[in-house]
Amino acid sequence: MKNLVTLLFICAVLGYAVGCINLSFILAKLKGYDIREHGSGNAGASNLMITMGKGIGLTVALIDIMKAYLVTVFSGHLFSADMVLAQFVCATFVILGNIFPFYMGFKGGKGFASLGGSVLAIDIKLFVILLIIVAVIVFVTDYICFGPIFASVAFPISYGAIYRTCIPSVFLLATVAITYRHFENLRRIVQGKELRFSFLWNRKKEAERLGIEDDGKNYPFGHDNRA
């Protein structure tokens, strides 16, 4: 039991520490602004696309996915006797670290990239299946937020059902956190104020729909979209 507690603690600390590394926030600070005060108000790669451009946003998204993937895989190898448990604990806290980083007043990103990297590390087949379903959901609804909410619920349930284990139940902490962080997106959808996914290729039309000024530059498009 003592070894198990140590395992859980080490994996949790590792996951949280890596999850706290928020490149979107750091890069925006280097540019002289707080990313949480512009665009969608989220400290994540999707908002970096809005405020700095698609290239840097996609690059940071890939880095966020890979850091979650690597620390989750590392945790599994570090504690190979309890690999699945170690990975799920680490994955959970990677996401919690991204959403609640201590140095940002516990208001960070929304865990989407961290979720993707964690799922990829734990089960690549489920990752591919969920990725396809999430892509369909996002394109059909035209809102990104439905993707992470669905994936965070579907992943632990489907993994538990397929492998007949209750270990994924620990991941429900991440599911609750991700859903909680997307409440504001759901509220803006109801109010008609949420940026649509099609913004990436139809910027002008989306700016007109939201009634906000767009000067053709990435920054600070959608400053008032946080309402």
Residue frames as a rotation matrix with the C-alpha (Angstrom) as fourth column:
MET 1
0.562 0.827 0.000 0.00
0.827 -0.562 0.000 0.00
0.000 0.000 -1.000 0.00
LYS 2
0.411 -0.499 -0.763 2.85
0.184 -0.775 0.605 2.39
-0.893 -0.389 -0.227 0.86
ASN 3
-0.667 -0.690 0.281 4.47
0.367 0.025 0.930 1.76
-0.648 0.724 0.236 -2.54
LEU 4
-0.169 0.710 0.684 1.16
0.977 0.027 0.213 2.37
0.133 0.704 -0.698 -4.28
VAL 5
0.751 0.421 -0.508 0.67
0.542 -0.833 0.110 5.71
-0.377 -0.358 -0.854 -2.51
THR 6
-0.076 -0.882 -0.465 4.21
0.075 -0.470 0.880 6.70
-0.994 0.032 0.102 -3.51
LEU 7
-0.639 -0.087 0.764 3.44
0.717 0.294 0.633 5.69
-0.279 0.952 -0.125 -7.10
LEU 8
0.330 0.886 0.326 0.30
0.937 -0.350 0.003 7.80
0.117 0.304 -0.945 -7.20
PHE 9
0.663 -0.109 -0.741 2.04
0.298 -0.869 0.395 10.80
-0.687 -0.483 -0.544 -5.64
ILE 10
-0.405 -0.909 -0.103 5.04
0.180 -0.190 0.965 10.74
-0.896 0.372 0.240 -8.01
CYS 11
-0.543 0.270 0.795 2.85
0.840 0.193 0.508 10.34
-0.017 0.943 -0.332 -11.10
ALA 12
0.572 0.813 -0.106 0.55
0.818 -0.576 0.001 13.13
-0.060 -0.087 -0.994 -9.93
VAL 13
0.404 -0.511 -0.759 3.45
0.124 -0.791 0.599 15.52
-0.906 -0.336 -0.257 -9.30
LEU 14
-0.659 -0.677 0.327 5.10
0.370 0.086 0.925 14.69
-0.655 0.731 0.193 -12.63
GLY 15
-0.243 0.671 0.701 1.85
0.962 0.073 0.263 15.14
0.125 0.738 -0.663 -14.53
TYR 16
0.719 0.562 -0.409 0.89
0.638 -0.767 0.069 18.38
-0.274 -0.311 -0.910 -12.81
ALA 17
0.067 -0.796 -0.602 4.37
0.153 -0.588 0.794 19.90
-0.986 -0.145 0.082 -13.26
VAL 18
-0.811 -0.351 0.468 4.42
0.472 0.080 0.878 19.21
-0.345 0.933 0.100 -17.01
GLY 19
0.011 0.920 0.391 0.78
0.988 -0.070 0.137 20.26
0.153 0.385 -0.910 -17.41
CYS 20
0.518 0.171 -0.838 1.59
0.539 -0.826 0.164 23.62
-0.664 -0.537 -0.521 -15.82
ILE 21
-0.612 -0.776 -0.152 3.97
0.317 -0.417 0.852 24.51
-0.724 0.474 0.501 -18.66
ASN 22
0.470 0.869 0.152 1.65
0.601 -0.189 -0.776 26.81
-0.646 0.456 -0.612 -20.64
LEU 23
-0.530 -0.772 0.351 3.46
0.760 -0.249 0.601 27.95
-0.376 0.585 0.718 -23.78
SER 24
0.057 0.638 0.768 0.50
0.808 -0.481 0.341 30.01
0.587 0.601 -0.543 -24.99
PHE 25
0.908 0.279 -0.312 0.59
0.418 -0.641 0.644 32.11
-0.021 -0.715 -0.699 -21.84
ILE 26
0.205 -0.932 -0.299 4.39
0.538 -0.148 0.830 32.40
-0.818 -0.331 0.471 -21.90
LEU 27
-0.489 -0.394 0.778 4.59
0.871 -0.176 0.458 33.43
-0.043 0.902 0.430 -25.58
ALA 28
0.418 0.723 0.550 1.84
0.671 -0.654 0.349 36.01
0.613 0.223 -0.758 -25.15
LYS 29
0.818 -0.180 -0.546 3.64
0.402 -0.500 0.767 37.46
-0.411 -0.847 -0.336 -22.13
LEU 30
-0.233 -0.967 0.101 6.80
0.699 -0.095 0.708 37.77
-0.676 0.236 0.699 -24.22
LYS 31
-0.391 0.200 0.898 4.70
0.792 -0.423 0.440 39.76
0.468 0.884 0.007 -26.71
GLY 32
-0.970 -0.133 0.203 3.55
0.015 -0.869 -0.495 42.01
0.243 -0.477 0.844 -23.88
TYR 33
-0.237 0.940 0.245 0.00
-0.870 -0.318 0.377 40.88
0.433 -0.124 0.893 -23.21
ASP 34
-0.675 0.162 0.720 -2.00
-0.405 0.734 -0.545 38.37
-0.617 -0.659 -0.430 -21.19
ILE 35
-0.928 0.266 -0.260 -3.62
-0.132 0.417 0.899 35.91
0.347 0.869 -0.352 -23.60
ARG 36
-0.571 0.740 -0.357 -6.50
0.819 0.483 -0.310 35.46
-0.058 -0.469 -0.881 -21.16
GLU 37
-0.204 0.468 -0.860 -7.55
0.222 -0.833 -0.506 39.06
-0.953 -0.294 0.066 -21.81
HIS 38
-0.384 0.034 -0.923 -7.85
-0.819 -0.475 0.323 38.69
-0.427 0.880 0.210 -25.58
GLY 39
-0.740 0.120 -0.662 -9.54
-0.447 0.648 0.617 36.51
0.502 0.752 -0.426 -28.17
SER 40
0.109 0.802 -0.588 -11.58
0.035 0.588 0.808 33.75
0.993 -0.109 0.036 -26.57
GLY 41
0.422 -0.007 0.907 -10.02
-0.827 -0.412 0.382 34.45
0.371 -0.911 -0.180 -23.16
ASN 42
0.992 -0.043 0.121 -8.48
-0.008 0.921 0.390 30.99
-0.128 -0.388 0.913 -23.01
ALA 43
0.242 -0.970 -0.030 -4.78
-0.866 -0.230 0.444 30.34
-0.438 -0.081 -0.895 -22.34
GLY 44
0.244 -0.102 0.964 -4.48
0.169 0.984 0.061 27.68
-0.955 0.148 0.257 -25.00
ALA 45
-0.696 -0.645 0.315 -3.26
0.360 0.066 0.930 26.99
-0.621 0.762 0.186 -28.53
SER 46
-0.071 0.745 0.664 -6.65
0.996 0.021 0.082 27.69
0.047 0.667 -0.744 -30.14
ASN 47
0.839 0.350 -0.417 -6.60
0.416 -0.906 0.075 31.22
-0.352 -0.237 -0.906 -28.74
LEU 48
-0.111 -0.942 -0.316 -3.01
0.101 -0.327 0.940 31.59
-0.989 0.072 0.131 -29.84
MET 49
-0.486 0.043 0.873 -4.27
0.855 0.227 0.466 30.99
-0.178 0.973 -0.147 -33.39
ILE 50
0.571 0.798 0.192 -6.70
0.813 -0.582 -0.004 33.87
0.108 0.158 -0.981 -32.90
THR 51
0.891 -0.159 -0.426 -4.21
0.075 -0.873 0.482 36.30
-0.448 -0.462 -0.765 -31.39
MET 52
0.040 -0.971 -0.238 -0.95
-0.422 -0.232 0.877 35.34
-0.906 0.065 -0.419 -33.15
GLY 53
-0.015 -0.012 -1.000 -1.85
-0.999 0.031 0.015 33.23
0.031 0.999 -0.013 -36.16
LYS 54
0.853 0.496 -0.163 -2.45
-0.507 0.862 -0.031 29.68
0.125 0.108 0.986 -37.31
GLY 55
0.332 -0.805 -0.492 1.20
-0.151 0.469 -0.870 28.69
0.931 0.363 0.034 -37.66
ILE 56
-0.659 -0.620 0.426 2.31
-0.481 -0.089 -0.872 29.40
0.579 -0.779 -0.239 -34.14
GLY 57
0.049 0.776 0.629 -1.01
-0.992 0.112 -0.062 28.16
-0.119 -0.621 0.775 -32.75
LEU 58
0.844 0.258 -0.470 -0.69
-0.387 0.899 -0.203 24.77
0.371 0.353 0.859 -34.47
THR 59
-0.063 -0.960 -0.274 2.96
-0.158 0.280 -0.947 24.49
0.985 -0.017 -0.169 -33.43
VAL 60
-0.623 -0.120 0.773 2.12
-0.750 -0.190 -0.634 25.09
0.223 -0.975 0.028 -29.77
ALA 61
0.479 0.857 0.189 -0.81
-0.876 0.480 0.045 22.66
-0.052 -0.187 0.981 -30.00
LEU 62
0.626 -0.317 -0.713 1.56
-0.138 0.854 -0.502 19.92
0.768 0.413 0.490 -31.23
ILE 63
-0.508 -0.847 0.158 4.05
-0.260 -0.024 -0.965 20.70
0.821 -0.531 -0.208 -28.46
ASP 64
-0.274 0.499 0.822 1.27
-0.962 -0.132 -0.240 20.57
-0.011 -0.856 0.516 -25.86
ILE 65
0.779 0.559 -0.284 0.14
-0.588 0.809 -0.019 17.20
0.219 0.182 0.959 -27.20
MET 66
0.325 -0.742 -0.587 3.68
-0.007 0.618 -0.786 15.82
0.946 0.259 0.196 -27.21
LYS 67
-0.594 -0.573 0.565 4.58
-0.562 -0.207 -0.801 16.93
0.576 -0.793 -0.199 -23.69
ALA 68
0.169 0.730 0.662 1.45
-0.960 0.274 -0.058 15.24
-0.224 -0.626 0.747 -22.34
TYR 69
0.828 0.112 -0.549 2.23
-0.358 0.860 -0.365 12.15
0.431 0.499 0.752 -24.41
LEU 70
-0.007 -0.960 -0.281 5.84
-0.167 0.278 -0.946 11.92
0.986 0.041 -0.162 -23.27
VAL 71
-0.588 -0.229 0.776 5.24
-0.766 -0.149 -0.625 12.37
0.259 -0.962 -0.087 -19.54
THR 72
0.455 0.815 0.359 2.39
-0.864 0.501 -0.043 9.84
-0.215 -0.291 0.932 -19.61
VAL 73
0.729 -0.287 -0.621 4.54
-0.160 0.811 -0.563 7.27
0.665 0.510 0.545 -21.44
PHE 74
-0.321 -0.926 0.200 7.43
-0.375 -0.070 -0.924 7.99
0.870 -0.372 -0.325 -19.06
SER 75
-0.185 0.341 0.922 5.22
-0.981 -0.014 -0.192 7.38
-0.053 -0.940 0.337 -16.03
GLY 76
0.828 0.547 -0.127 4.17
-0.559 0.823 -0.102 4.03
0.049 0.156 0.987 -17.44
HIS 77
0.431 -0.760 -0.486 7.78
0.047 0.557 -0.829 2.93
0.901 0.335 0.276 -17.95
LEU 78
-0.383 -0.585 0.715 8.83
-0.651 -0.379 -0.658 4.29
0.656 -0.717 -0.235 -14.58
PHE 79
-0.443 0.334 0.832 6.28
-0.713 0.431 -0.553 2.09
-0.544 -0.838 0.047 -12.84
SER 80
-0.594 0.119 -0.796 5.91
-0.685 0.445 0.577 -0.79
0.423 0.888 -0.182 -15.29
ALA 81
-0.947 0.242 -0.209 4.37
0.312 0.847 -0.430 -3.11
0.073 -0.472 -0.878 -12.67
ASP 82
-0.096 0.934 -0.344 1.41
0.671 -0.195 -0.716 -0.74
-0.736 -0.299 -0.608 -12.42
MET 83
-0.852 -0.437 0.287 1.72
0.491 -0.480 0.727 0.81
-0.180 0.761 0.623 -15.88
VAL 84
-0.285 0.821 0.495 -1.95
0.655 -0.211 0.726 1.49
0.700 0.531 -0.477 -16.62
LEU 85
0.583 0.486 -0.651 -2.65
0.812 -0.352 0.465 2.98
-0.003 -0.800 -0.600 -13.20
ALA 86
-0.218 -0.776 -0.592 0.49
0.638 -0.572 0.515 5.13
-0.739 -0.265 0.620 -13.41
GLN 87
-0.849 -0.121 0.515 -0.46
0.513 -0.424 0.747 6.42
0.128 0.898 0.421 -16.84
PHE 88
0.074 0.965 0.250 -4.02
0.720 -0.225 0.657 7.26
0.690 0.131 -0.712 -15.89
VAL 89
0.509 0.034 -0.860 -2.95
0.768 -0.468 0.436 9.12
-0.388 -0.883 -0.264 -12.75
CYS 90
-0.539 -0.800 -0.263 -0.29
0.527 -0.564 0.636 11.02
-0.657 0.204 0.726 -14.69
ALA 91
-0.659 0.350 0.666 -2.70
0.620 -0.248 0.744 11.80
0.426 0.903 -0.054 -17.54
THR 92
0.407 0.878 -0.253 -5.28
0.853 -0.267 0.448 13.10
0.326 -0.398 -0.857 -15.10
PHE 93
0.458 -0.272 -0.847 -2.84
0.574 -0.637 0.514 15.48
-0.679 -0.721 -0.136 -13.47
VAL 94
-0.728 -0.592 0.347 -1.32
0.635 -0.390 0.667 16.65
-0.259 0.705 0.660 -16.76
ILE 95
-0.223 0.758 0.613 -4.78
0.657 -0.348 0.669 17.90
0.720 0.552 -0.420 -17.65
LEU 96
0.691 0.466 -0.552 -5.38
0.721 -0.391 0.572 19.37
0.051 -0.793 -0.606 -14.18
GLY 97
-0.135 -0.836 -0.531 -2.01
0.688 -0.465 0.557 21.13
-0.713 -0.290 0.638 -14.39
ASN 98
-0.765 -0.104 0.636 -2.94
0.607 -0.446 0.658 22.66
0.215 0.889 0.404 -17.74
ILE 99
0.127 0.934 0.333 -6.33
0.574 -0.343 0.744 23.82
0.809 0.097 -0.580 -16.46
PHE 100
0.962 0.272 0.009 -5.25
0.128 -0.482 0.867 24.91
0.240 -0.833 -0.499 -12.95
PRO 101
0.075 -0.997 -0.021 -1.59
0.643 0.064 -0.763 26.08
0.762 0.044 0.646 -13.07
PHE 102
0.332 0.075 -0.940 -0.58
0.927 -0.212 0.311 27.54
-0.176 -0.974 -0.140 -9.70
TYR 103
-0.569 -0.692 -0.443 1.47
0.604 -0.718 0.345 30.41
-0.557 -0.071 0.827 -11.15
MET 104
-0.853 0.354 0.384 -1.45
0.150 -0.539 0.829 31.64
0.500 0.764 0.407 -13.27
GLY 105
-0.667 0.613 0.423 -3.85
-0.731 -0.430 -0.529 31.92
-0.142 -0.663 0.735 -10.37
PHE 106
-0.663 0.344 0.665 -5.21
0.149 0.931 -0.332 28.44
-0.734 -0.121 -0.668 -11.25
LYS 107
0.564 0.802 -0.199 -6.76
-0.085 -0.184 -0.979 29.79
-0.822 0.569 -0.035 -14.46
GLY 108
-0.522 -0.853 -0.018 -4.99
-0.214 0.110 0.971 28.16
-0.826 0.510 -0.240 -17.38
GLY 109
-0.812 0.166 -0.559 -6.04
-0.555 0.076 0.828 26.34
0.180 0.983 0.031 -20.52
LYS 110
0.169 0.970 0.176 -8.90
-0.978 0.188 -0.095 23.96
-0.125 -0.156 0.980 -21.14
GLY 111
-0.107 -0.347 0.932 -7.00
-0.542 0.806 0.238 20.71
-0.833 -0.480 -0.275 -21.39
PHE 112
0.820 0.534 -0.207 -7.80
-0.457 0.392 -0.798 19.74
-0.345 0.749 0.565 -24.99
ALA 113
0.380 -0.758 -0.531 -4.22
-0.668 0.172 -0.724 19.20
0.640 0.630 -0.441 -26.21
SER 114
-0.531 -0.561 0.635 -3.22
-0.847 0.356 -0.395 17.57
-0.005 -0.748 -0.664 -22.91
LEU 115
0.273 0.737 0.618 -6.20
-0.564 0.643 -0.518 15.25
-0.779 -0.207 0.591 -23.25
GLY 116
0.860 0.063 -0.507 -5.15
-0.496 0.343 -0.798 14.30
0.123 0.937 0.326 -26.78
GLY 117
-0.060 -0.981 -0.183 -1.56
-0.763 0.163 -0.626 13.57
0.644 0.102 -0.758 -25.79
SER 118
-0.445 -0.056 0.894 -2.62
-0.812 0.446 -0.376 11.52
-0.378 -0.893 -0.244 -22.79
VAL 119
0.607 0.734 0.305 -5.07
-0.473 0.641 -0.604 9.38
-0.639 0.223 0.736 -24.77
LEU 120
0.662 -0.434 -0.611 -2.44
-0.590 0.201 -0.782 8.84
0.462 0.878 -0.123 -27.47
ALA 121
-0.386 -0.885 0.259 0.01
-0.844 0.226 -0.486 7.59
0.372 -0.406 -0.835 -24.83
ILE 122
-0.352 0.311 0.883 -2.43
-0.682 0.561 -0.470 5.21
-0.641 -0.767 0.015 -23.16
ASP 123
-0.075 0.403 0.912 -4.21
0.433 0.837 -0.334 3.68
-0.898 0.370 -0.238 -26.17
ILE 124
-0.801 -0.366 -0.474 -3.37
-0.203 -0.578 0.790 4.69
-0.563 0.729 0.388 -29.73
LYS 125
-0.787 0.566 0.245 -6.34
0.552 0.469 0.690 2.81
0.276 0.678 -0.681 -31.24
LEU 126
0.151 0.852 -0.502 -8.82
0.953 -0.260 -0.155 4.64
-0.262 -0.455 -0.851 -29.02
PHE 127
-0.316 -0.358 -0.879 -7.00
0.174 -0.932 0.318 7.88
-0.933 -0.052 0.357 -29.84
VAL 128
-0.995 -0.094 0.011 -7.56
0.021 -0.114 0.993 7.39
-0.092 0.989 0.115 -33.57
ILE 129
-0.411 0.911 0.032 -11.21
0.840 0.365 0.401 6.44
0.354 0.192 -0.916 -33.10
LEU 130
0.222 0.486 -0.845 -11.93
0.811 -0.574 -0.117 9.37
-0.542 -0.659 -0.521 -30.79
LEU 131
-0.620 -0.528 -0.580 -10.00
0.106 -0.789 0.606 11.76
-0.777 0.314 0.545 -33.03
ILE 132
-0.900 0.334 0.280 -12.21
0.328 0.097 0.940 10.84
0.286 0.938 -0.196 -35.99
ILE 133
-0.006 0.964 -0.266 -15.40
0.965 0.076 0.252 11.21
0.263 -0.255 -0.930 -33.94
VAL 134
0.033 -0.056 -0.998 -14.26
0.601 -0.796 0.064 14.51
-0.798 -0.602 0.007 -32.42
ALA 135
-0.902 -0.405 -0.152 -13.36
0.108 -0.550 0.828 15.85
-0.418 0.731 0.539 -35.89
VAL 136
-0.575 0.772 0.272 -16.85
0.608 0.180 0.773 14.99
0.547 0.610 -0.573 -37.15
ILE 137
0.206 0.672 -0.711 -18.47
0.972 -0.227 0.066 16.60
-0.117 -0.705 -0.700 -34.09
VAL 138
-0.285 -0.416 -0.864 -16.44
0.379 -0.876 0.297 19.81
-0.880 -0.243 0.407 -34.46
PHE 139
-0.992 -0.117 0.044 -17.09
0.082 -0.338 0.937 20.13
-0.095 0.934 0.345 -38.21
VAL 140
-0.378 0.923 0.074 -20.81
0.744 0.255 0.617 19.38
0.551 0.288 -0.783 -37.88
THR 141
0.415 0.561 -0.716 -21.42
0.894 -0.399 0.206 21.70
-0.170 -0.725 -0.667 -34.90
ASP 142
0.308 -0.452 0.837 -18.79
0.433 -0.717 -0.546 24.27
0.847 0.530 -0.025 -35.97
TYR 143
0.664 -0.139 0.734 -17.75
-0.651 -0.591 0.477 24.66
0.367 -0.795 -0.483 -32.34
ILE 144
-0.225 -0.876 -0.425 -14.49
-0.406 0.481 -0.777 23.27
0.886 -0.003 -0.464 -30.91
CYS 145
-0.466 -0.070 0.882 -15.71
-0.878 -0.085 -0.471 22.98
0.108 -0.994 -0.022 -27.31
PHE 146
0.630 0.765 0.132 -17.95
-0.773 0.634 0.019 19.99
-0.070 -0.114 0.991 -28.01
GLY 147
0.410 -0.551 -0.727 -14.88
-0.318 0.661 -0.680 17.94
0.855 0.510 0.096 -28.97
PRO 148
-0.652 -0.754 0.077 -12.98
-0.332 0.192 -0.924 17.91
0.682 -0.628 -0.375 -25.67
ILE 149
-0.240 0.640 0.730 -16.16
-0.949 0.004 -0.315 17.52
-0.204 -0.769 0.606 -23.63
PHE 150
0.752 0.548 -0.366 -17.16
-0.636 0.751 -0.180 14.44
0.176 0.368 0.913 -25.62
ALA 151
0.210 -0.760 -0.615 -13.65
-0.200 0.582 -0.788 12.93
0.957 0.288 -0.030 -25.64
SER 152
-0.650 -0.503 0.569 -13.11
-0.613 -0.095 -0.784 13.43
0.449 -0.859 -0.246 -21.90
VAL 153
0.093 0.771 0.630 -16.33
-0.908 0.326 -0.265 11.53
-0.409 -0.548 0.730 -21.18
ALA 154
0.816 0.329 -0.476 -15.99
-0.548 0.704 -0.452 8.86
0.186 0.630 0.754 -23.86
PHE 155
0.002 -0.928 -0.373 -12.35
-0.607 0.295 -0.738 7.93
0.795 0.228 -0.562 -23.22
PRO 156
-0.711 -0.343 0.614 -12.51
-0.702 0.381 -0.601 6.58
-0.028 -0.859 -0.512 -19.63
ILE 157
0.215 0.882 0.420 -15.87
-0.727 0.432 -0.534 4.91
-0.652 -0.191 0.734 -20.26
SER 158
0.785 0.094 -0.613 -14.79
-0.566 0.511 -0.647 3.19
0.252 0.854 0.455 -23.47
TYR 159
-0.261 -0.946 -0.192 -11.39
-0.662 0.320 -0.678 2.16
0.703 -0.049 -0.710 -22.07
GLY 160
-0.555 0.100 0.826 -12.99
-0.759 0.345 -0.552 0.71
-0.341 -0.933 -0.115 -18.95
ALA 161
0.514 0.845 0.145 -15.58
-0.662 0.499 -0.559 -1.17
-0.545 0.191 0.816 -21.00
ILE 162
0.599 -0.332 -0.728 -13.08
-0.609 0.401 -0.684 -2.57
0.519 0.854 0.038 -23.51
TYR 163
-0.349 -0.878 -0.328 -10.49
-0.331 0.443 -0.833 -3.73
0.877 -0.182 -0.445 -20.97
ARG 164
0.519 0.704 -0.484 -12.96
0.219 0.438 0.872 -4.44
0.826 -0.559 0.073 -18.16
THR 165
-0.410 -0.690 -0.596 -11.17
0.848 -0.047 -0.528 -2.33
0.336 -0.722 0.605 -15.56
CYS 166
0.704 0.679 -0.211 -12.20
0.702 -0.617 0.357 0.39
0.112 -0.399 -0.910 -13.16
ILE 167
-0.204 -0.901 -0.382 -8.79
0.889 -0.334 0.314 2.12
-0.411 -0.276 0.869 -13.27
PRO 168
-0.587 -0.052 0.808 -10.06
0.597 -0.702 0.389 4.82
0.547 0.710 0.443 -15.69
SER 169
0.492 0.836 -0.242 -12.42
0.783 -0.304 0.543 6.04
0.380 -0.456 -0.804 -12.96
VAL 170
-0.003 -0.578 -0.816 -9.55
0.759 -0.532 0.375 8.21
-0.651 -0.618 0.441 -11.68
PHE 171
-0.807 -0.340 0.482 -9.70
0.589 -0.506 0.630 10.05
0.030 0.793 0.609 -15.00
LEU 172
0.177 0.969 0.173 -13.17
0.897 -0.231 0.376 11.33
0.405 0.088 -0.910 -14.13
LEU 173
0.207 -0.217 -0.954 -11.41
0.620 -0.726 0.299 14.13
-0.757 -0.653 -0.016 -12.21
ALA 174
-0.823 -0.550 -0.140 -10.08
0.199 -0.510 0.837 15.35
-0.532 0.661 0.530 -15.54
THR 175
-0.527 0.716 0.458 -13.48
0.750 0.139 0.647 14.88
0.399 0.684 -0.610 -17.18
VAL 176
0.438 0.699 -0.565 -15.13
0.886 -0.442 0.140 17.09
-0.151 -0.562 -0.813 -14.55
ALA 177
-0.109 -0.585 -0.804 -12.38
0.359 -0.777 0.517 19.73
-0.927 -0.232 0.295 -14.87
ILE 178
-0.925 -0.246 0.292 -12.60
0.340 -0.187 0.922 19.85
-0.172 0.951 0.256 -18.68
THR 179
-0.164 0.951 0.262 -16.39
0.876 0.018 0.483 20.08
0.455 0.308 -0.836 -18.63
TYR 180
0.392 0.259 -0.883 -16.26
0.778 -0.606 0.167 22.80
-0.492 -0.752 -0.439 -15.98
ARG 181
-0.449 -0.691 -0.566 -13.79
0.248 -0.705 0.665 24.87
-0.858 0.159 0.488 -18.00
HIS 182
-0.924 0.126 0.362 -16.07
0.355 -0.074 0.932 24.70
0.145 0.989 0.023 -21.05
PHE 183
-0.106 0.927 -0.359 -19.19
0.896 -0.068 -0.439 25.98
-0.431 -0.368 -0.824 -19.30
GLU 184
-0.119 0.009 -0.993 -18.36
-0.037 -0.999 -0.005 29.52
-0.992 0.036 0.119 -20.46
ASN 185
-0.948 -0.224 -0.224 -18.12
-0.236 0.028 0.971 28.31
-0.211 0.974 -0.079 -24.06
LEU 186
-0.617 0.783 0.076 -21.51
0.774 0.587 0.239 26.64
0.142 0.206 -0.968 -23.81
ARG 187
0.046 0.618 -0.784 -22.96
0.635 -0.624 -0.455 29.82
-0.771 -0.477 -0.421 -22.33
ARG 188
-0.449 -0.288 -0.846 -21.54
-0.353 -0.812 0.464 31.90
-0.821 0.507 0.263 -25.20
ILE 189
-0.973 0.163 0.164 -22.97
0.225 0.508 0.831 29.44
0.052 0.846 -0.531 -27.74
VAL 190
-0.165 0.967 -0.192 -26.44
0.968 0.121 -0.221 29.96
-0.191 -0.223 -0.956 -26.27
GLN 191
0.245 0.201 -0.948 -25.86
0.286 -0.950 -0.128 33.73
-0.927 -0.240 -0.290 -26.39
GLY 192
0.859 0.066 0.508 -24.53
0.510 -0.025 -0.860 33.57
-0.044 0.997 -0.055 -29.95
LYS 193
0.828 -0.561 -0.016 -21.14
-0.555 -0.823 0.121 34.99
-0.081 -0.091 -0.993 -28.92
GLU 194
0.386 -0.710 0.589 -18.85
-0.018 0.632 0.775 31.98
-0.922 -0.309 0.231 -29.28
LEU 195
-0.155 -0.547 -0.823 -16.26
-0.912 -0.241 0.332 31.91
-0.380 0.802 -0.462 -32.08
ARG 196
0.871 0.467 0.151 -17.04
-0.349 0.806 -0.478 29.21
-0.345 0.364 0.865 -34.58
PHE 197
0.225 -0.803 0.552 -14.45
0.345 0.595 0.726 26.74
-0.911 0.027 0.411 -35.80
SER 198
0.452 0.038 0.891 -14.92
0.892 0.006 -0.452 28.08
-0.022 0.999 -0.031 -39.33
PHE 199
0.893 -0.221 -0.392 -13.24
-0.102 -0.948 0.301 31.27
-0.439 -0.228 -0.869 -38.12
LEU 200
0.072 -0.968 0.239 -9.96
0.179 0.248 0.952 29.67
-0.981 -0.025 0.191 -39.21
TRP 201
-0.674 -0.321 0.665 -10.90
0.679 0.085 0.729 30.02
-0.290 0.943 0.161 -42.90
ASN 202
-0.012 0.724 0.689 -13.73
0.726 -0.468 0.505 32.59
0.688 0.506 -0.520 -42.76
ARG 203
-0.608 -0.420 -0.674 -12.39
0.792 -0.389 -0.471 35.28
-0.064 -0.820 0.569 -40.47
LYS 204
-0.966 0.196 0.169 -14.21
-0.150 -0.956 0.253 38.29
0.211 0.219 0.953 -41.94
LYS 205
-0.189 0.962 -0.196 -17.63
-0.141 0.171 0.975 36.66
0.972 0.212 0.104 -41.88
GLU 206
0.047 0.160 -0.986 -17.18
0.848 0.516 0.124 35.52
0.529 -0.842 -0.111 -38.29
ALA 207
-0.848 -0.391 -0.357 -16.11
0.518 -0.751 -0.410 39.00
-0.108 -0.533 0.839 -37.19
GLU 208
-0.751 0.631 0.193 -19.24
-0.397 -0.666 0.631 40.45
0.527 0.397 0.751 -38.82
ARG 209
0.013 0.785 -0.619 -21.47
0.258 0.596 0.760 37.83
0.966 -0.170 -0.195 -37.17
LEU 210
-0.059 -0.135 -0.989 -20.09
0.983 0.164 -0.080 38.66
0.173 -0.977 0.123 -33.74
GLY 211
0.814 0.415 0.408 -20.24
0.399 -0.908 0.128 42.39
0.423 0.058 -0.904 -34.39
ILE 212
0.595 -0.696 -0.402 -16.59
0.319 -0.254 0.913 42.94
-0.737 -0.672 0.071 -33.53
GLU 213
0.791 -0.355 -0.498 -13.89
-0.589 -0.659 -0.468 44.91
-0.162 0.664 -0.730 -35.30
ASP 214
0.540 -0.672 0.506 -11.20
0.549 0.737 0.394 43.06
-0.638 0.065 0.767 -37.18
ASP 215
0.571 -0.381 -0.728 -8.34
-0.520 -0.853 0.039 45.11
-0.636 0.356 -0.685 -38.59
GLY 216
0.825 -0.197 -0.530 -6.97
-0.405 0.449 -0.797 42.16
0.395 0.872 0.291 -40.55
LYS 217
-0.314 -0.946 0.085 -4.27
-0.687 0.164 -0.708 41.36
0.655 -0.281 -0.701 -38.02
ASN 218
-0.202 0.206 -0.958 -4.24
0.384 0.916 0.116 38.42
0.901 -0.344 -0.264 -35.64
TYR 219
-0.385 -0.038 -0.922 -3.94
0.920 -0.094 -0.380 40.59
-0.073 -0.995 0.071 -32.55
PRO 220
-0.927 0.109 0.359 -6.21
-0.272 0.466 -0.842 41.59
-0.260 -0.878 -0.402 -30.88
PHE 221
-0.554 0.748 -0.366 -9.10
-0.412 0.136 0.901 40.05
0.723 0.650 0.233 -32.86
GLY 222
0.134 0.775 -0.618 -12.13
0.234 0.581 0.780 39.22
0.963 -0.249 -0.104 -30.76
HIS 223
-0.845 -0.510 0.159 -11.11
-0.014 -0.277 -0.961 41.09
0.534 -0.814 0.227 -27.60
ASP 224
-0.500 0.736 0.456 -14.75
-0.866 -0.407 -0.293 41.54
-0.030 -0.541 0.841 -26.70
ASN 225
-0.029 0.498 -0.867 -15.61
-0.512 0.737 0.440 37.93
0.858 0.457 0.234 -27.49
ARG 226
-0.833 -0.341 -0.436 -15.01
0.174 0.587 -0.791 36.96
0.526 -0.734 -0.430 -23.85
ALA 227
-0.610 0.629 0.481 -18.34
-0.774 -0.603 -0.194 38.50
0.168 -0.491 0.855 -22.76
